[in-house]
Amino acid sequence: MNFSIITPSFRNSAWLKLCIASIADQTGVSFEHIVQDSCSDDDTKNWLPNERRVKAFIEKDSGMYDAVNRGFKRAQGDILAYLNCDEQYLPGALKTVHDFFEANPQAEAVFSDSIITDADGNYICHRPSLVPTKSSMWVRFPVLTCGIFIRRSVVHERGIWFDTKWRDVGDCWWIREFVLRSVRMMVLPELSSSFAHTG
């Protein structure tokens, strides 16, 4: 079971370096990290083309959700995820997800808790994930995208891509499609906070 992690990038050089390192440091699993950079004109252009730990695609896109869709189309992994430039995985995160999928072959999407920090890495709060329902999503978006992992078939066979007409709420509408189309979703049972989001 291989992972494909997609990172949409635009003018986030310092954060992107941390994001890449957090994925490169994962052990016990095989993965590829695809960075979809929208021709950043900051320091990113000076180092990303030579970054050997990622597959970098530098091309104009029509926004973050278009960039993620492009990455999904290129992805070769069995499990897909996307991690923004200002987010990181904690050590062992992908192995935890791998083992859960192995133990739960019926699961098509797996959600994990997240840790929220400030820009200096100081703890703010935990965000536990919940399996979303049609009605609850109007009140609270129950997952953070850094804690979402899906089987390749959700996108490539069932066709649940991001709708690129949305600029800010595309994540919500993407997960709403999971609910409406009865994607089999589960939450990692341990409150281990395997993932970190820096905001």
C-alpha positions in Angstrom: 0.0 0.0 0.0 1.6 3.2 -1.2 0.7 6.8 -0.4 0.6 9.9 -2.6 0.6 13.2 -0.8 -0.3 16.3 -2.8 0.8 19.8 -1.7 -0.6 22.8 -3.5 2.0 25.6 -3.4 2.2 29.3 -4.1 4.6 31.8 -2.4 5.0 29.7 0.7 8.7 28.9 0.5 9.6 28.7 4.3 6.5 26.7 5.2 6.8 24.4 2.2 10.3 23.3 3.4 8.9 22.2 6.7 6.0 20.4 5.0 8.4 18.5 2.8 10.6 17.6 5.7 7.7 16.2 7.7 6.7 13.9 4.9 10.3 12.9 4.0 10.8 11.8 7.6 8.0 9.3 7.6 9.1 5.7 8.1 7.6 2.3 7.7 5.7 3.1 4.5 6.3 3.9 0.9 5.1 7.2 -0.6 5.5 9.9 -3.1 5.2 13.6 -2.4 3.8 15.7 -5.3 4.2 19.4 -5.1 2.0 21.4 -7.5 3.5 24.9 -7.5 1.7 27.7 -9.3 4.9 29.3 -10.6 5.8 30.9 -7.3 7.9 34.1 -7.7 9.4 34.0 -4.2 12.4 31.9 -3.0 10.5 28.7 -4.0 11.7 29.0 -7.5 15.3 28.9 -6.4 15.2 25.5 -4.7 12.0 23.6 -5.5 13.1 22.4 -9.0 16.1 20.7 -7.4 14.4 19.2 -4.4 14.9 15.5 -4.8 12.5 14.5 -2.0 9.5 15.5 -4.1 8.0 15.3 -7.6 7.7 19.0 -8.4 5.3 20.3 -11.1 5.6 24.0 -11.7 2.7 25.3 -13.8 0.0 27.8 -13.6 -3.3 26.6 -12.2 -6.7 28.1 -11.4 -6.3 27.9 -7.6 -5.7 25.5 -4.8 -8.4 23.0 -5.7 -7.3 22.8 -9.3 -3.7 22.2 -8.1 -4.9 19.3 -5.8 -6.9 17.8 -8.7 -3.8 18.0 -10.9 -1.8 16.2 -8.2 -4.5 13.5 -7.8 -4.4 12.9 -11.6 -0.7 12.3 -11.4 -0.7 10.3 -8.2 0.3 6.6 -8.4 -0.5 5.7 -4.8 -3.2 3.5 -3.3 -4.0 6.1 -0.6 -4.3 9.8 -1.5 -4.0 12.8 0.8 -3.2 16.5 0.5 -1.2 18.5 2.9 -1.0 22.3 2.6 2.3 24.1 2.8 1.7 25.3 6.4 0.9 21.8 7.6 3.0 18.9 8.7 2.7 15.3 9.6 4.0 14.2 13.0 6.4 11.2 13.1 4.7 7.9 12.4 1.5 9.4 11.0 1.5 7.6 7.7 2.4 4.3 9.3 -0.6 4.7 11.7 -2.9 5.4 8.7 -1.4 2.5 6.7 -2.1 0.0 9.5 -5.6 1.2 10.0 -6.5 0.8 6.3 -4.9 -2.7 6.4 -7.1 -3.6 9.4 -10.2 -2.1 7.9 -10.4 -3.0 4.2 -14.0 -1.7 3.9 -12.9 1.9 4.7 -12.7 4.2 1.8 -11.8 7.4 3.7 -10.0 7.6 7.1 -10.0 10.8 9.2 -7.6 11.6 12.0 -7.3 14.2 14.8 -5.2 17.3 14.3 -3.2 19.6 16.5 -3.5 23.3 15.9 -0.5 25.6 16.7 0.4 29.2 16.1 3.1 30.2 13.7 5.8 29.7 16.3 4.6 26.1 17.0 2.9 26.9 20.3 0.0 24.6 21.1 -3.5 26.1 20.6 -5.9 23.2 20.7 -6.8 19.7 19.4 -9.3 19.2 16.6 -10.9 15.7 16.9 -12.3 14.4 13.7 -15.9 13.1 13.3 -17.5 11.1 10.6 -19.6 13.8 8.8 -23.3 13.6 8.2 -25.5 15.6 5.8 -27.1 17.7 8.6 -24.1 18.2 10.9 -22.0 19.8 8.1 -24.2 22.9 8.1 -23.1 23.5 11.7 -19.5 22.3 11.9 -17.0 21.0 9.3 -15.9 17.9 11.2 -12.5 17.2 9.7 -9.4 19.1 8.8 -7.9 18.3 5.4 -4.5 17.5 6.8 -6.2 14.5 8.5 -8.0 13.1 5.5 -6.8 10.0 3.7 -8.8 8.3 0.9 -8.4 5.3 -1.3 -7.5 6.0 -4.9 -10.8 4.7 -6.1 -12.7 7.5 -4.4 -11.3 9.9 -6.9 -10.2 7.8 -9.9 -13.2 5.4 -10.1 -16.0 7.2 -8.2 -15.0 10.6 -9.7 -15.2 12.7 -6.5 -12.8 15.5 -7.5 -12.7 19.0 -6.1 -15.1 21.4 -7.7 -12.8 24.2 -8.8 -15.6 26.8 -8.9 -15.2 27.2 -5.2 -12.5 29.5 -3.8 -12.8 29.0 0.0 -15.3 26.2 0.8 -14.2 23.6 -1.7 -13.1 21.2 1.1 -16.6 21.3 2.6 -18.3 20.6 -0.7 -15.8 17.8 -1.4 -16.5 16.0 1.9 -20.3 16.7 1.3 -20.0 14.6 -1.8 -18.5 11.8 0.3 -21.7 11.9 2.4 -24.1 12.1 -0.5 -22.4 9.3 -2.4 -22.1 7.0 0.7 -18.3 6.8 0.8 -17.4 4.5 3.7 -15.7 6.8 6.2 -14.0 5.9 9.5 -12.1 7.8 12.2 -8.9 6.6 13.7 -10.0 5.4 17.2 -7.0 6.6 19.2 -6.9 10.2 20.2 -3.3 10.3 19.2 -3.2 13.6 17.3 -1.1 12.1 14.6 -1.2 15.2 12.5 -0.2 18.8 12.9 -1.6 21.9 11.4 0.3 25.2 11.7 -2.0 28.2 11.3 
